[in-house]
Amino acid sequence: MPGPGAVPEAVPGEGPGGPAPDLLARARLLVAPELSASLVRELERIAGRGAEQLGAGGAADGPLLTADGPLLCVGAVLPDALRTERLLWFHSVNAGTDPLLAAGPWPAGALLTRSVGRMGERIAQYVLGWVLAECQAVPEYVAQHARAEWRRLPTELVAGQTALVYGTGRIGGAVAGLLRSCGVRTVGVGRTARTGAPPAGFDRVIGAGFDLVLGAEAGPGVEAGAGVEADPDAEAEELAGARWVVAALPLTGATEGFFGVGRFAAMRGATFVNVGRGATVDPVALEGALRGGGVWRAVLDVLPEEPAAPGDPVWRLPRTVITSHSAGITADEDVAQDFAACWEAVAAGRRPELAVDTGRGY
């Protein structure tokens, strides 16, 4: 099982800048075939040029490879044939870029940006929905209804309880902000520890929803937060006191298997909600915690292997609900909005806030 790694957070401005304006002016716009016609028209309007469609599955055909000029690509998959020095910029229609980076070496100097849009807001509502449903005993009442059983069940208030949110970027910050508005004490776990008033730009970058942010222990070769020492004892104490543990981590070498035996053993009946990446969780450790009671309930929007086949053991985990990677659907308007913001930044010679540090993987 992989050891614990650092919990990353997005920091705008890291890494090299975008492509030079003169190269961007000459770049050919390539779009994936699955993009809607209306989205392609909007991308063309933003870029000020016509788009060329990649082949089925994102394949690049002969004419695309032999024609001259730098390339700007928008889609979910980068064909191997385009992983060359000709690629100036790839804008992902997804928020998670780990599959792109895992598929092969990233072209040196090529900018990678991603689409987030209102995903943080959508995922925050998803998490709050489950939190409120659980406190009002909705799953238990649904089960009672199926049995035609009339029995009052105890409920609880969310205010004053603690949610521990792993990942303090846009999504984790949005989750914490919405929970905090309901009186939930929110503790974040990130690469850097913070207390007190949020710094300038906190709302825009990592959200202002945390009462406290703890630094996380770094794994071998992983950079911890600048000037911050991890405090495993403080993390273990918060895990023990948390009513909800929310995972909003990207998938990197540092976060694979991040939630393993150690962290699950520290929980005392928390509900575990994963809205990040499935492979950040050790499924065997999660099953053991569910059967042992350390984790009372699991709500899994993401799994290590998707989609899960009907015979996958994950469907038989006790007190678990799987929601088929639907918490943060990316809409066409999200892609267009974020591509436009990235285009404006690149055209002005700035590194976009949605740029991905391809070395770190987030």
VENZI-V857764 format. One line per field, one symbol per residue. ss: DSSP state (~ for helix, > for strand, _ for the rest). burial: I if it has 24 or more other C-alpha atoms within 12 Angstrom, else O. Layout:
# VENZI-V857764
ss=???
burial=???
This chain:
# VENZI-V857764
ss=____________________~~~~~~_>>>>_____~~~~~~~~~~~___>>>__~~~___~~~~~____>>>>>____~~~____>>>>>>_____~~~~~________>>>_____~~~~~~~~~~~~~~~~~__~~~~~~~~~_______________>>>>>___~~~~~~~~~~~____>>>>>>___>_______~~~~______>>>>________________~~~~~~~~~~__>>>>___________>_~~~~~~___>>>>>___~~~>_~~~~~~~~~~__>>>>>>____________~~~~___>>>_________~~~~~~~~~~~~~~~~_______>_______
burial=OOIIIIIIIIIIOOIOIIIIOOOIOOIIIIIIIOIOOOIIOIIIOIIOOOIIIIOOOIIIOOOIOOOOOIIIIIIIIIIOIIIIOIIIIIIIIIIIIIIIIOOOOIIOIIIIIIIIIIIIIIIIIIIIIIIIOIIOOOIOOOOOOOOOOOOOOOOOOIOOIIIIIIIIIIIIIIIIIIIIOIOIIIIIIIIIIIOOOOOOOOOOIIIIIIIIIIIIIIIOOIIIIOOOOIOOOIIIOIIIIIIIIIIIIIIIIIIIIIIIIIIIIIIIIIIIIIIIIIIIIIIOIIIOIIOOOIIIIIIIIIIIOOOOOOOOOIOOIOIIIIIOIOIIIIIIIIIIIIIIIIIOIIIOOIIIIIIIIIIIII
